[in-house]
Amino acid sequence: MPSDWLDPATGALIVPGHGPVRPFLPVRTDRGGFSYAPLPGRPPLVSTTEWAEPGTDRSETGPMSLDELRAGVRRVLGADVPLGPPPGSGPHVLRRLDGGNTRVAERYRDGRVFLVGDAAHVFAAGGTGLDVGLQDAVNLGWKLAAAVNGAVDVLDTYEAERRPVADRTITYSQAQSALLSPGEDVTGLRRLFGELLAQPGVVRVVADLIAGADVRYPVGDDAHPLAGLPAPDLDLRTSAGTVRLAELVRTARPLLIDLTGSGGLRVDGVEVVRAEADTDATALLLRPDSYVAWASNDARPYPDELRHVAARWFG
Ligand SMILES: Cc1cc2nc3c(=O)[nH]c(=O)nc-3n(C[C@H](O)[C@H](O)[C@H](O)COP(=O)(O)OP(=O)(O)OC[C@H]3O[C@@H](n4cnc5c(N)ncnc54)[C@H](O)[C@@H]3O)c2cc1C
């Protein structure tokens, strides 16, 4: 792509007959979508998305060509972009996908084989695949370590916890695809959605959905309301000063937060932090992925219950 097509101030692609295309922000037109992603250290990534007219079959066969991409860009933007092959010998990938590539694997585990990341799920729209995949890896990683320490059953919770997150992300991805599709009705829906996103409560719901943080991992019916959720980011007042819980969990080890004030809680092999905090909880047992394994509001939490939960999760 010639450099005089780029605005040096904004990095936008200037397309005569269409206007500027800002980097990394998908453009929606009456005919489809276009995006331009100038990733550092490699040729820019260019993609188009088109919706077939009802009753037509536009599916191509054979390897994708640069001419096919140029024609797609022309249809979507209504203007030509001088796309040439990237410098260097390649391999340069041109890829065509028919239909939305939004899928989740039938199962996440087969014996000693586990699926993580894009091997377990892919999402055509939304830009959350990396995030969800990393959370899969963190979820499985500490459980493999726990299994080595004797908590073998913990491995069975991997799919039970992570698959519902992929299912939720599919809902999000499908909604994103719908909002990118052409048509005046969709334009109205986008306008309404934009108005809703001015409300902090709605932003919270969507942000948690995007972050994969709106799914509570399975816990028993009588579990504490915090169990199965990411740990709340409390300010902990300890004898050494105030520290955010989010900072303490960086070590990715089991952690017992003792907020009883009497300081009597302990579990073998689990680091204990004694503190005060603005919460009704008197104790929190955190997993290495900083999800709450167990919590109590009792002034004197029952130590056997705590030890039982710790043995189940950590071996
Ligand atoms: C255009 C595009 C834009 C995206 N944008 C975003 C975004 O904004 N935000 C986001 O969160 N996600 C985004 N994603 C998704 C994100 O890139 C993926 O979810 C993420 O990279 C998946 O990571 P992974 O490690 O599971 O798989 P991969 O990144 O695919 O890594 C798998 C690795 O395994 C290697 N491999 C494959 N087979 C073998 C083999 N037999 N032996 C040895 N190695 C092998 C591959 O070469 C590859 O390096 C985007 C994806 C695309 C395509």
The ligand as an SDF file (V2000), in Angstrom:
LIG
                    3D

 53 58  0  0  0  0  0  0  0  0999 V2000
   -7.6110  -10.9610   12.6540 C   0  0  0  0  0  0  0  0  0  0  0  0
   -7.7240  -11.3460   14.0930 C   0  0  0  0  0  0  0  0  0  0  0  0
   -7.9000  -10.3500   15.0360 C   0  0  0  0  0  0  0  0  0  0  0  0
   -8.0300  -10.6910   16.3910 C   0  0  0  0  0  0  0  0  0  0  0  0
   -8.2090   -9.7050   17.3150 N   0  0  0  0  0  0  0  0  0  0  0  0
   -8.3160  -10.0180   18.6120 C   0  0  0  0  0  0  0  0  0  0  0  0
   -8.4550   -9.0080   19.5940 C   0  0  0  0  0  0  0  0  0  0  0  0
   -8.4970   -7.8380   19.3070 O   0  0  0  0  0  0  0  0  0  0  0  0
   -8.5740   -9.3980   20.9100 N   0  0  0  0  0  0  0  0  0  0  0  0
   -8.5300  -10.7120   21.2760 C   0  0  0  0  0  0  0  0  0  0  0  0
   -8.6440  -11.0190   22.4810 O   0  0  0  0  0  0  0  0  0  0  0  0
   -8.3890  -11.6930   20.3660 N   0  0  0  0  0  0  0  0  0  0  0  0
   -8.2660  -11.3710   19.0450 C   0  0  0  0  0  0  0  0  0  0  0  0
   -8.1280  -12.3490   18.1100 N   0  0  0  0  0  0  0  0  0  0  0  0
   -8.1520  -13.7490   18.5480 C   0  0  0  0  0  0  0  0  0  0  0  0
   -6.7890  -14.1400   19.1160 C   0  0  0  0  0  0  0  0  0  0  0  0
   -5.7900  -13.8320   18.1700 O   0  0  0  0  0  0  0  0  0  0  0  0
   -6.8140  -15.6330   19.3910 C   0  0  0  0  0  0  0  0  0  0  0  0
   -7.9360  -15.9270   20.2160 O   0  0  0  0  0  0  0  0  0  0  0  0
   -5.5590  -16.0890   20.0990 C   0  0  0  0  0  0  0  0  0  0  0  0
   -4.4080  -15.7680   19.3480 O   0  0  0  0  0  0  0  0  0  0  0  0
   -5.6200  -17.5910   20.3450 C   0  0  0  0  0  0  0  0  0  0  0  0
   -4.4510  -17.9880   20.9890 O   0  0  0  0  0  0  0  0  0  0  0  0
   -4.0830  -19.5040   21.0600 P   0  0  0  0  0  0  0  0  0  0  0  0
   -2.7630  -19.5520   21.7630 O   0  0  0  0  0  0  0  0  0  0  0  0
   -5.2160  -20.2960   21.6170 O   0  0  0  0  0  0  0  0  0  0  0  0
   -3.9270  -19.9940   19.5500 O   0  0  0  0  0  0  0  0  0  0  0  0
   -2.9100  -19.4760   18.4480 P   0  0  0  0  0  0  0  0  0  0  0  0
   -2.5800  -18.0260   18.6460 O   0  0  0  0  0  0  0  0  0  0  0  0
   -3.5020  -19.8920   17.1460 O   0  0  0  0  0  0  0  0  0  0  0  0
   -1.5960  -20.2710   18.7750 O   0  0  0  0  0  0  0  0  0  0  0  0
   -1.4730  -21.6310   18.4200 C   0  0  0  0  0  0  0  0  0  0  0  0
   -0.0220  -21.8690   18.0530 C   0  0  0  0  0  0  0  0  0  0  0  0
    0.1870  -23.2680   17.8590 O   0  0  0  0  0  0  0  0  0  0  0  0
    0.9590  -23.4450   16.7140 C   0  0  0  0  0  0  0  0  0  0  0  0
    0.6810  -24.7970   16.1930 N   0  0  0  0  0  0  0  0  0  0  0  0
   -0.3970  -25.2340   15.5260 C   0  0  0  0  0  0  0  0  0  0  0  0
   -0.2880  -26.5350   15.2440 N   0  0  0  0  0  0  0  0  0  0  0  0
    0.8830  -26.9470   15.7600 C   0  0  0  0  0  0  0  0  0  0  0  0
    1.5540  -28.1850   15.8040 C   0  0  0  0  0  0  0  0  0  0  0  0
    1.0230  -29.2810   15.2620 N   0  0  0  0  0  0  0  0  0  0  0  0
    2.7520  -28.2230   16.4200 N   0  0  0  0  0  0  0  0  0  0  0  0
    3.2980  -27.1380   16.9920 C   0  0  0  0  0  0  0  0  0  0  0  0
    2.7020  -25.9230   16.9730 N   0  0  0  0  0  0  0  0  0  0  0  0
    1.5080  -25.8310   16.3800 C   0  0  0  0  0  0  0  0  0  0  0  0
    0.5320  -22.3370   15.7590 C   0  0  0  0  0  0  0  0  0  0  0  0
    1.5240  -22.0660   14.7880 O   0  0  0  0  0  0  0  0  0  0  0  0
    0.3600  -21.1760   16.7340 C   0  0  0  0  0  0  0  0  0  0  0  0
    1.5680  -20.4790   16.9330 O   0  0  0  0  0  0  0  0  0  0  0  0
   -7.9790  -12.0430   16.7700 C   0  0  0  0  0  0  0  0  0  0  0  0
   -7.7810  -13.0430   15.8030 C   0  0  0  0  0  0  0  0  0  0  0  0
   -7.6670  -12.7020   14.4830 C   0  0  0  0  0  0  0  0  0  0  0  0
   -7.4260  -13.7850   13.4530 C   0  0  0  0  0  0  0  0  0  0  0  0
  1  2  1  0
  2  3  1  0
  2 52  2  0
  3  4  2  0
  4  5  1  0
  4 50  1  0
  5  6  2  0
  6  7  1  0
  6 13  1  0
  7  8  2  0
  7  9  1  0
  9 10  1  0
 10 11  2  0
 10 12  1  0
 12 13  2  0
 13 14  1  0
 14 15  1  0
 14 50  1  0
 15 16  1  0
 16 17  1  0
 16 18  1  0
 18 19  1  0
 18 20  1  0
 20 21  1  0
 20 22  1  0
 22 23  1  0
 23 24  1  0
 24 25  2  0
 24 26  1  0
 24 27  1  0
 27 28  1  0
 28 29  2  0
 28 30  1  0
 28 31  1  0
 31 32  1  0
 32 33  1  0
 33 34  1  0
 33 48  1  0
 34 35  1  0
 35 36  1  0
 35 46  1  0
 36 37  1  0
 36 45  1  0
 37 38  2  0
 38 39  1  0
 39 40  1  0
 39 45  2  0
 40 41  1  0
 40 42  2  0
 42 43  1  0
 43 44  2  0
 44 45  1  0
 46 47  1  0
 46 48  1  0
 48 49  1  0
 50 51  2  0
 51 52  1  0
 52 53  1  0
M  END
$$$$
